[in-house]
Amino acid sequence: MVNFNLTGGGIYDGLIAQVVFKVEVDRLLTLNPNHFIRLGEEVAKLVEVPT
């Protein structure tokens, strides 16, 4: 979390991203894509806004 300068709620976003990789899901649905896109390209590829 320190590498991405995450504090407060951003820490939870980082933890969610770690779970996404641990359970090997193919997408991360969120209404706040910018919260996850900032975590790197690997996470950004999985981010999707539900329609």
C-alpha positions, 0 to 999 in steps of 0.5 A: 500500500505504501508503494501506491501511496494509499491511505484510508479507503484506498487501502480497502481498494488495494485489498479488494484488488489482491483478492481479485488475483487470489481467486482468479476472477476475470473482471472486477465490477465497480461504480468507482473505476478510478479507485482501481485503475490507479492500482496498476495495469494488471488491475485496470484490465479487469475493471468494468463498470456495470451497465 
